[in-house]
Amino acid sequence: MELLRHWDQQPHIIAAKGHEDWGWESELKKALDWQEQLIAEVDGHPIGFVQIIDPAREESHY
């Protein structure tokens, strides 16, 4: 989670998403069969994060 905390504090990330806290630290701890979180790597170096969900099963159905 340290890597995601670092990324979350970067100016270009804040510019893209604002300062809204969607509680990702608690979300990552949930083991749900309708979501998956992945960190992309190139040559062993992390370059990005993606969360894949089933919006029909996610609580807010956004």
Secondary structure, DSSP 4 states (H G I P E B T S, - for coil): -HHHHHHHTSHHHHHHHTT----HHHHHH---TTEEEEEEEETTEEEEEEEEE-TTTSTT--
